[in-house]
Amino acid sequence: MGSKRSPRFDYLIREHGKPDFGVLEEQSLAKIGNTSADALIYPWVATTAIVSTIANFGIPYGTLPPGT
C-alpha cells in the first residue's frame, strides 16, 4: 500500500526544493470542560499526519516543547 502525499506539499517541494530539516512545535494541552480528551486527540492526529508527510520525503525533523 503506497503512501499518499498532498499535491500542495509536492508542489512546494518541486518549487522550493526539499528542506534540510523540519521543526515541529508541540502544542500545549488545553483543558476542555472536565476532560482534556479533545485536546489530546487533535494534536496527536495532526502531528501524525505532518510527521508522515515529511517522512515520505525523507526530511529529518525535531520537536520543540511548548514554552521554549
C-alpha positions as CSV (number, residue, x, y, z in Angstrom):
1,M,0.0,0.0,0.0
2,G,1.6,3.3,-1.1
3,S,1.5,6.4,0.9
4,K,-0.5,9.5,-0.2
5,R,1.1,12.9,-0.3
6,S,-0.5,16.2,-0.5
7,P,-0.4,17.7,-4.0
8,R,0.3,21.1,-2.3
9,F,3.3,19.6,-0.5
10,D,4.5,18.0,-3.7
11,Y,4.3,21.4,-5.4
12,L,6.2,23.2,-2.6
13,I,9.0,20.6,-2.8
14,R,9.2,21.0,-6.6
15,E,9.2,24.8,-6.5
16,H,11.5,25.4,-3.5
17,G,13.4,22.1,-3.0
18,K,13.5,19.7,-0.1
19,P,14.3,21.4,3.2
20,D,17.4,20.1,5.1
21,F,15.5,19.8,8.4
22,G,11.9,20.3,9.8
23,V,10.9,21.7,13.1
24,L,7.6,20.8,14.8
25,E,6.4,22.9,17.7
26,E,4.5,20.8,20.3
27,Q,1.1,22.2,21.4
28,S,0.2,22.8,25.0
29,L,-2.7,20.6,26.1
30,A,-5.8,22.6,27.0
31,K,-8.4,21.5,29.5
32,I,-11.9,21.4,27.9
33,G,-14.6,21.0,30.5
34,N,-13.6,18.3,32.9
35,T,-11.6,16.4,30.3
36,S,-8.7,17.1,28.0
37,A,-9.6,14.2,25.6
38,D,-10.3,16.5,22.7
39,A,-7.2,18.5,23.3
40,L,-5.2,15.2,23.3
41,I,-6.7,13.6,20.2
42,Y,-6.5,16.5,17.7
43,P,-2.8,17.4,18.3
44,W,-1.9,13.7,18.1
45,V,-3.7,13.2,14.8
46,A,-2.4,16.4,13.3
47,T,1.2,15.6,14.4
48,T,1.0,12.1,13.0
49,A,-0.1,13.5,9.6
50,I,2.6,16.0,9.5
51,V,5.3,13.6,10.5
52,S,4.1,11.0,8.0
53,T,4.2,13.6,5.2
54,I,7.8,14.8,5.9
55,A,8.9,11.2,6.5
56,N,7.7,10.3,3.0
57,F,10.2,12.9,1.6
58,G,13.0,11.7,3.9
59,I,13.2,15.0,5.7
60,P,14.6,14.8,9.3
61,Y,12.8,16.7,12.0
62,G,13.0,17.8,15.6
63,T,10.4,18.9,18.1
64,L,10.3,22.0,20.4
65,P,8.3,21.6,23.6
66,P,5.8,24.3,24.5
67,G,7.0,27.2,26.4
68,T,10.6,27.3,25.0
